[in-house]
Amino acid sequence: MPFTQSLPWILLLALLLVHSIFLPKLFRKAGFTDWHGYVPGLNYWTWLKVIGRPWYWILLLIIPGINLVILTIMQVELGIGFNQRSTAQQWKMGALAWFFIPQLSMGDEAFLGKRDWTKKKKSAIRDWSESILWALVVATIVRAFIFEAFTIPTASMEGSMLVGDYLYVSKTAYGAKVPQTPVSIPLIHNVIPGGMTPSYLEWFALPFTRLPGIRNVERYDAVVFNFPHGDTIVVDPNLSGHDYYGILRREGIASAQGSIETYLQDPSRFNAQARSRLAKRYGIKGRPLDKTENYVKRCVGLPGETIGVVDGVLQINGEAITPPAGVQYEYIVTFKSQLDARRAIAGLDLTNVDLGAAKMNGDAVEVTMALTQSEVDILGNGDLAKSMVRMDVSSRRGSLEMFPNVSSEEFDQWDPDNLGPIQLPHQNMTVLLNKRNLSLYRRAIVTYEGHTLEERDGNIYIDGEITDSYTFGLDYYWMMGDNRHRSADSRMWGFVPQTHVVGHASFIWFSKQNEAQHGESKIRWDRMFQSVK
């Protein structure tokens, strides 16, 4: 572990050691049992009694991030009890307790007890500061472990969840994840608003830990998860939420004069050129798992299942399954006139988000529309539409856009409406490795499960040892957007590991459409407090 990453742990262990050595004498001075200071857990319980704080604060000491705030407060109030009451003294006790707790223990200061506010009114600033601090503590605990509010920013789930929906996302459903980067600005996900400055400190990180959940992820759950390809970003607000590896690949192909064939002759060289340009123009940086962008998609494939898509129809273990009601595809719809097109758009309550390009064909007009099956049936049964043809997406074959983003005779025939079969790994599943599944599973083995993988002299080496098989340590899911032709999802970037699952999108608590995307701005009262289906 690099020194910069181990330093916080060294400081934390040193602080705990300082507490164990010097708290007993301070307890004795305060009239409490000194040997309590030597017993882990009991020492903090007694400490809370010394400073007159409630016992349940000890529970807050086990919550990453919150415990640093609580411990700082306890150290400051311990100093106040021993007459360290000036602003400078309080800062010293809070920030430099490694030095000033021993000094306080060996000094002559008598214990005066907690500050008595009955004879002195708190200033308005102090009163508000304490209220805000505790509000932040409570909100941070709720946000990290119980529920969090998310906004739908794109149309990838349109048909079920609309742009401008505000979701209640349950963290308890699948088990809340303990924050891995606990030192961060409260209630801000990954960047300080107004720029690209990180809102967290990376050098103090905790290992991945998930608390027990109420249930497992089920098929067709609307799942919020950390974007698997978000571990690296282009440092630009318009690009940081997108697939860095996809951006790099597109830029690499551009370096090859736009020729995929030329790019495939030496992808490492062209990617290196693209990476250099991106780094120079924007900057490139990594992000810890819990600070990657949050995505919401529908889980359509569960661990161990074999998934495929044939002519747009999802198949599980070789059998077609019925899609959710909100699933939609793009269609080229031909109307006899512009007036008929406007009538159809108004009748179906379509907005700018649902509409694509339009062009005249004589008196007729062709409009690209994202439609659910029920909307297709309405148009088909009416007299406004002359014809409807589902969008042909075969032009995306061989573009390297589709997972696993490599070229082969099989993979070059995959597109958003046709791919697979792909078996989703599950924990303890063992596979015999070959060229095909190495392409499918390489990122899972190396990035998500942390192993090295090399191919040399016709052999496969994992963690330096020759092998022909691999046993997975995690479960993996397949996520897809309901707006099938306008969603970047597992079809483009692959599996979602169980470590990346954040929570279950349970219901919509507020919904507002904007003028730019929908043609008018208004609150959608009919969607408020509706369950996510």
C-alpha positions in Angstrom: 0.0 0.0 0.0 1.4 3.4 -0.9 2.5 5.6 2.0 -0.1 8.3 1.1 -2.8 5.6 1.5 -1.4 4.1 4.7 -0.8 7.4 6.4 -4.4 8.0 7.5 -4.5 4.5 9.1 -1.2 5.2 10.9 -2.6 8.4 12.2 -5.8 6.7 13.3 -4.0 3.9 15.1 -1.7 6.5 16.7 -4.8 8.4 18.0 -6.4 5.3 19.4 -3.1 4.5 21.1 -3.0 8.0 22.6 -6.6 7.5 23.9 -5.7 4.2 25.5 -2.6 5.6 27.2 -3.8 9.0 28.4 -7.5 8.8 29.0 -7.2 6.8 32.3 -5.4 9.7 34.0 -7.9 12.2 32.7 -10.8 10.0 33.9 -9.2 9.9 37.3 -8.9 13.7 37.4 -12.5 14.0 36.5 -13.6 11.6 39.3 -14.4 8.6 37.1 -12.9 5.1 37.2 -9.5 5.3 35.6 -9.2 1.7 34.4 -12.2 2.2 32.1 -9.8 4.1 29.9 -7.8 1.0 29.1 -10.8 -1.1 27.9 -11.7 -0.5 24.2 -15.3 0.6 23.9 -15.8 1.1 27.6 -13.3 4.0 27.4 -15.5 5.9 24.9 -18.6 5.1 27.0 -17.0 6.6 30.0 -15.7 9.5 28.0 -19.2 10.4 27.0 -20.2 10.4 30.7 -17.3 12.7 31.4 -18.4 15.3 28.9 -22.1 14.9 29.6 -23.1 13.6 26.2 -25.8 10.9 25.6 -24.7 7.2 25.5 -26.1 6.6 22.0 -23.2 8.7 20.6 -21.1 5.6 20.9 -23.2 4.2 18.0 -22.2 7.1 15.8 -18.6 6.2 16.4 -19.0 3.1 14.2 -20.3 5.0 11.2 -17.5 6.0 8.7 -17.2 9.7 8.2 -19.7 10.5 11.0 -17.3 9.0 13.5 -14.6 11.5 12.6 -17.0 14.4 13.3 -18.2 12.9 16.6 -14.6 12.0 17.8 -13.5 15.6 17.0 -16.4 17.0 19.1 -15.6 14.6 22.0 -12.0 15.7 22.0 -12.9 19.4 22.0 -15.4 19.0 24.8 -12.9 17.0 26.8 -10.6 20.0 26.6 -13.4 22.3 27.6 -14.0 20.2 30.7 -10.3 20.9 31.6 -10.6 24.6 31.0 -9.3 24.6 27.4 -12.0 27.0 26.3 -10.4 29.6 24.0 -11.0 29.3 20.3 -7.3 28.4 19.7 -7.3 25.7 22.4 -10.5 24.1 21.0 -8.9 24.0 17.5 -5.8 22.3 19.0 -7.9 19.7 20.8 -10.0 18.9 17.7 -7.2 18.9 15.1 -4.1 18.0 17.0 -5.3 15.6 19.7 -2.2 13.4 19.3 -0.2 16.1 21.0 -2.6 18.0 23.2 -4.4 15.0 24.9 -1.1 13.8 26.3 -0.2 17.4 27.3 -3.6 17.8 29.0 -3.1 14.5 30.9 0.3 15.5 32.2 -0.7 19.1 33.1 -2.1 20.6 36.2 -5.5 21.7 34.9 -8.4 20.8 37.2 -11.5 19.3 35.8 -14.3 22.0 35.7 -16.9 19.9 34.0 -18.8 20.7 30.8 -19.5 24.3 30.1 -22.6 25.6 31.8 -24.9 27.4 29.4 -27.7 28.1 31.9 -26.0 31.3 33.0 -24.8 32.3 29.6 -26.9 32.4 26.4 -25.4 30.8 23.4 -24.8 33.2 20.5 -27.1 32.9 17.5 -24.1 31.8 15.4 -23.3 29.0 17.8 -26.9 27.9 18.1 -27.4 27.8 14.4 -24.0 26.1 13.8 -24.9 23.3 16.2 -28.3 22.8 14.7 -26.9 22.7 11.1 -24.1 20.3 12.2 -26.6 17.8 13.7 -28.9 18.2 10.7 -26.0 17.3 8.5 -25.0 14.3 10.7 -28.6 12.9 10.6 -29.0 13.6 6.8 -25.7 11.9 6.1 -26.6 8.8 8.0 -30.0 8.6 6.3 -28.5 9.2 2.9 -25.7 6.6 3.3 -27.7 3.8 5.0 -31.4 4.2 4.5 -32.5 6.1 1.4 -31.3 8.7 -1.1 -33.1 10.9 -3.6 -32.0 10.6 -7.3 -33.0 12.5 -10.4 -33.6 11.0 -13.8 -31.3 13.1 -16.1 -31.6 11.2 -19.4 -34.2 9.4 -21.5 -32.7 5.9 -21.2 -35.6 4.8 -19.0 -38.3 6.8 -20.8 -41.5 4.9 -20.9 -41.2 3.9 -17.3 -39.2 6.7 -15.6 -39.2 10.2 -17.2 -36.6 12.9 -17.4 -37.2 15.1 -14.4 -38.6 12.3 -12.1 -37.1 12.4 -8.6 -36.8 8.9 -7.2 -36.8 7.5 -3.6 -34.0 4.9 -3.7 -34.0 2.4 -0.9 -30.5 1.5 0.4 -31.9 -1.1 2.8 -33.5 -3.2 0.0 -30.3 -4.9 -1.1 -28.2 -3.8 1.9 -26.5 -0.4 2.3 -22.8 -0.1 1.3 -20.5 1.4 4.0 -18.9 4.5 2.5 -15.4 3.7 1.1 -14.4 7.3 1.0 -15.8 8.6 4.3 -14.0 11.9 4.3 -16.1 14.0 2.0 -18.4 17.0 1.9 -21.8 16.0 3.2 -24.7 15.4 0.8 -22.5 15.9 -2.3 -21.7 12.9 -4.5 -18.4 13.4 -6.3 -17.7 17.0 -7.3 -18.2 20.4 -5.8 -21.0 22.1 -7.7 -19.7 24.6 -10.3 -16.6 22.7 -11.4 -14.8 19.4 -11.4 -13.1 19.7 -7.9 -13.6 16.4 -6.1 -15.8 16.5 -3.0 -13.9 13.8 -1.2 -10.4 12.8 -0.1 -9.2 9.6 -1.8 -6.2 9.0 0.5 -8.4 7.8 3.4 -10.3 4.7 2.0 -12.1 1.8 3.6 -12.5 -1.7 2.1 -15.8 -2.6 0.5 -18.4 -3.6 3.0 -22.2 -4.2 2.6 -24.7 -4.4 5.4 -27.4 -7.2 5.2 -30.3 -6.4 2.9 -34.0 -7.1 3.0 -33.9 -9.1 -0.3 -31.9 -9.8 -3.4 -32.1 -8.1 -6.7 -35.0 -9.5 -8.7 -35.7 -9.4 -12.4 -37.2 -6.1 -13.7 -36.2 -4.3 -10.5 -35.3 -0.6 -11.3 -31.7 -0.6 -9.8 -29.4 2.3 -9.0 -25.8 1.3 -9.3 -22.3 2.8 -9.6 -21.4 2.9 -13.3 -18.9 0.1 -13.8 -16.9 2.0 -16.5 -16.9 5.1 -14.3 -13.6 4.2 -12.5 -11.8 6.5 -14.9 -13.2 9.8 -16.2 -12.4 12.6 -18.7 -12.3 15.7 -16.4 -15.0 17.7 -18.1 -18.5 18.2 -16.8 -20.0 17.2 -20.2 -18.0 14.0 -20.5 -17.3 12.8 -16.9 -20.6 10.9 -16.7 -20.0 9.0 -19.9 -18.1 5.8 -20.6 -14.4 6.8 -20.6 -13.4 3.6 -22.4 -15.9 4.3 -25.1 -14.7 7.8 -25.5 -11.1 6.6 -25.7 -12.0 4.0 -28.3 -13.8 6.5 -30.5 -10.9 8.9 -30.2 -8.5 6.1 -31.0 -10.5 5.2 -34.2 -10.3 8.9 -35.1 -6.5 8.7 -34.7 -6.7 5.9 -37.3 -8.3 8.3 -39.8 -11.7 7.0 -38.8 -10.9 3.5 -40.0 -11.8 0.6 -37.7 -9.7 -1.8 -39.7 -6.7 0.4 -39.3 -7.4 0.9 -35.6 -7.6 -2.9 -35.1 -4.1 -3.4 -36.5 -2.6 -1.6 -33.5 -5.2 -0.5 -31.0 -2.7 0.1 -28.2 -0.9 2.7 -30.2 -4.0 4.6 -31.3 -5.5 4.5 -27.8 -2.2 5.9 -26.5 -2.5 8.8 -28.9 -6.1 9.4 -28.0 -5.3 9.2 -24.2 -2.5 11.8 -24.7 -4.9 14.2 -26.5 -7.7 13.8 -23.9 -5.2 14.2 -21.0 -3.8 17.4 -22.5 -7.2 18.9 -23.4 -9.3 17.9 -20.4 -7.3 15.8 -18.0 -8.0 12.1 -17.0 -8.4 10.8 -13.5 -9.6 7.8 -11.6 -12.5 7.6 -9.2 -13.1 5.3 -6.3 -16.0 2.9 -6.7 -18.5 4.7 -4.4 -17.8 8.0 -6.2 -18.5 6.8 -9.7 -21.6 8.2 -11.4 -24.9 6.7 -10.3 -26.9 5.1 -13.1 -30.5 3.7 -13.0 -31.5 0.8 -15.3 -33.7 -2.2 -15.1 -32.2 -5.5 -14.1 -33.1 -8.0 -16.8 -30.5 -10.7 -16.2 -29.6 -12.4 -12.9 -26.3 -14.2 -11.9 -25.8 -17.5 -13.6 -28.4 -16.9 -16.4 -27.6 -16.9 -20.1 -28.9 -13.7 -21.7 -29.4 -12.9 -25.4 -31.4 -10.5 -27.6 -32.9 -11.7 -30.9 -34.7 -9.1 -33.1 -35.1 -6.9 -30.0 -36.7 -9.6 -27.9 -34.9 -10.4 -24.7 -34.1 -14.1 -24.1 -33.2 -15.8 -20.8 -31.6 -19.2 -21.1 -32.8 -19.4 -24.7 -36.4 -18.5 -24.0 -38.1 -15.2 -24.9 -39.6 -13.4 -21.9 -42.3 -10.8 -21.7 -40.9 -7.3 -21.4 -42.2 -4.7 -18.9 -45.0 -2.5 -20.1 -42.8 0.6 -20.4 -40.3 -0.8 -22.8 -40.1 1.3 -26.0 -38.3 1.2 -29.4 -37.7 3.8 -32.1 -40.0 3.6 -35.1 -40.0 5.5 -38.4 -43.7 6.5 -38.6 -45.1 7.9 -41.9 -48.1 10.3 -41.7 -50.1 11.6 -44.7 -49.5 15.2 -43.6 -47.9 17.3 -40.9 -51.3 17.9 -39.4 -51.8 14.2 -38.9 -48.3 14.0 -37.3 -49.1 16.8 -34.9 -52.5 15.2 -34.0 -50.8 11.9 -33.3 -48.1 13.5 -31.2 -50.7 15.4 -29.1 -52.9 12.3 -28.8 -50.1 10.2 -27.5 -48.9 13.0 -25.2 -45.4 12.7 -26.7 -42.7 15.3 -25.9 -39.4 16.3 -27.5 -37.7 13.5 -25.6 -39.8 10.9 -27.5 -39.2 12.5 -30.9 -36.3 12.3 -33.3 -35.6 13.5 -36.8 -38.5 14.4 -39.2 -38.4 14.8 -42.9 -40.8 15.4 -45.7 -41.5 12.8 -48.4 -43.7 14.6 -50.8 -46.8 15.6 -48.9 -46.2 12.9 -46.3 -43.9 13.3 -43.3 -41.7 10.7 -41.7 -41.1 11.1 -38.0 -38.7 9.1 -35.7 -40.7 8.2 -32.5 -39.8 6.3 -29.4 -43.0 4.3 -28.7 -44.2 1.7 -26.3 -46.2 -1.3 -27.6 -49.5 0.2 -26.4 -48.6 3.4 -28.3 -47.8 1.3 -31.4 -51.2 -0.4 -31.1 -53.0 2.9 -30.8 -51.3 4.3 -34.0 -51.9 1.0 -35.8 -55.6 1.0 -35.0 -56.1 4.6 -36.0 -56.1 6.3 -39.4 -53.4 8.9 -38.8 -50.3 6.8 -39.5 -49.7 5.3 -43.0 -46.9 3.0 -41.9 -44.7 2.1 -38.9 -41.3 0.5 -39.2 -39.1 -0.3 -36.3 -35.7 1.4 -36.5 -33.0 -0.8 -38.1 -29.9 -0.6 -35.8 -27.8 -3.1 -37.8 -25.5 -0.2 -38.9 -23.9 -0.4 -35.4 -22.5 -3.8 -36.1 -18.7 -4.0 -36.3 -18.4 -0.6 -34.7 -16.8 -1.9 -31.4 -19.6 -0.2 -29.6 -21.2 -3.4 -28.4 -19.9 -5.4 -25.4 -17.3 -6.9 -25.2 -15.9 -4.0 -27.5 -13.5 -6.3 -29.4 -13.6 -7.6 -32.9 -14.4 -11.2 -33.8 -16.5 -12.9 -36.4 -19.3 -13.4 -33.8 -19.0 -10.1 -31.9 -19.0 -8.0 -35.1 -22.6 -9.2 -35.8 -23.9 -7.9 -32.5 -26.1 -4.8 -32.3 -28.6 -3.4 -29.7 -31.3 -5.7 -31.1 -29.2 -8.8 -31.6 -26.5 -10.2 -29.3 -25.5 -13.1 -27.2 -25.6 -15.7 -25.8 -23.7 -14.4 -22.8 -23.6 -16.3 -19.5 -23.7 -14.0 -16.4 -21.1 -15.1 -13.8 -22.2 -16.0 -10.3 -20.2 -16.4 -7.2 -18.3 -19.7 -7.2 -19.1 -20.4 -10.9 -16.1 -22.0 -12.6 -15.5 -21.6 -16.3 -13.0 -23.1 -18.7 -11.2 -20.2 -20.3 -11.0 -19.8 -24.1 -10.6 -16.9 -26.5 -14.4 -16.1 -26.5 -15.0 -16.0 -22.8 -11.7 -14.2 -22.1 -13.1 -11.3 -24.1 -16.4 -11.5 -22.1 -14.9 -12.0 -18.6 -11.5 -10.2 -18.8 -12.7 -7.0 -17.1 -14.6 -8.9 -14.5 -11.5 -10.9 -13.5 -9.0 -8.0 -13.6 -10.9 -4.9 -12.6 -13.9 -6.0 -10.5 -12.2 -9.0 -8.8 -8.6 -7.6 -8.7 -6.5 -10.3 -10.4 -3.8 -10.0 -13.0 -4.4 -11.8 -16.3 -1.8 -12.4 -19.0 -1.7 -14.4 -22.2 1.9 -15.7 -23.1 3.1 -18.4 -25.4 -0.4 -19.8 -25.8 -1.0 -20.0 -22.0 -3.2 -18.1 -19.6 -1.7 -16.7 -16.4 -3.9 -15.5 -13.5 -1.9 -13.9 -10.7 1.3 -15.3 -12.3 0.1 -18.9 -12.3 -0.7 -20.8 -15.4 -4.4 -22.0 -15.5 -7.2 -22.9 -17.9 -10.1 -22.1 -15.7 -11.4 -19.3 -13.3 -13.8 -19.3 -10.4 -15.7 -16.1 -9.9 -15.9 -14.4 -6.5 -18.9 -12.1 -7.2 -22.4 -12.2 -8.6 -23.0 -10.2 -11.8 -26.2 -8.6 -13.3 -27.3 -7.4 -16.7 -28.9 -4.0 -16.8 -30.9 -2.4 -19.7 -32.8 0.8 -20.2 -36.5 0.6 -21.0 -35.9 3.0 -23.9 -34.1 0.2 -25.8 -32.8 2.2 -28.8 -31.6 5.2 -26.7 -30.0 3.6 -23.8 -26.3 3.0 -23.1 -26.4 0.0 -20.9 -25.0 -3.5 -20.4 -25.2 -4.1 -24.2 -22.4 -1.6 -24.5 -20.4 -2.0 -21.4 -21.2 -5.4 -19.9 -21.8 -6.7 -16.4 -22.7 -4.9 -13.2 -21.0 -6.5 -10.3 -22.8 -6.9 -7.0 -20.3 -4.5 -5.4 -21.7 -1.7 -7.6 -25.3 -2.1 -6.7 -26.5 0.9 -4.7 -30.2 0.5 -4.1 -33.8 -0.1 -5.4 -35.7 2.8 -7.0 -38.9 2.4 -5.1 -41.2 5.4 -6.0 -41.3 8.9 -7.5 -41.7 11.6 -4.9 -41.6 14.5 -7.3 -41.7 15.0 -11.1 -41.1 18.1 -13.2 -40.6 18.4 -16.9 -38.5 21.2 -18.5 -39.1 23.2 -21.6 -35.9 22.3 -23.3 -36.5 18.6 -23.3 -40.3 18.4 -23.2 -41.6 21.6 -25.0 -43.0 23.1 -21.8 -42.2 23.4 -18.1 -44.6 22.0 -15.6 -45.0 19.8 -12.5 -46.3 16.4 -13.2 -48.7 16.1 -10.3 -50.1 12.7 -11.5 -46.7 11.1 -11.2 -45.9 12.2 -7.6 -45.8 9.4 -5.0 -46.3 6.7 -7.7 -44.3 3.5 -7.4 -41.7 2.7 -9.9 -42.9 -0.2 -12.1 
